[in-house]
Amino acid sequence: MLEKKERKHKLIKKGSAILPDNRCPYLIEHDYEKLLKQRVFSMVQGYEDANDVAHLKHAPLINHVLKEALAS
């Protein structure tokens, strides 16, 4: 349900667009949208912090939503 809302309203995409990105552009591997999306959907699944990223590789919802490798 949350994924459908995100696809329709693009709140995560809009939110990530207003965050200032002070990282070195040559070293960026994952954009803010992907990082934020991963964080929001992992919190929805009950993961409290980003330390659980290794376990999320097998989470069907995260894999479906991100459609790419996880940001680590």
C-alpha positions, 0 to 999 in steps of 0.5 A: 500500500505504501509503495502505491502511494509513493508511486502516485504522489512521489513524496520520497522523490520530492523529499530527496530533491530538497535535501542538500547533497554536500557529498563529493559527486565523484564518490556518490554511489547511491543517490538520496532518493534511493537511500531515503526510499530504502530507509523508509521502507525498512522502517515500515518493515520494523527495522529500527536502524540501518544496521540491518541492511545485510538482512534486507537483501532477502526482504521481498518488499525492499527488493520489489520497491528498490528494483536494484541492489541495496544501498549500503 
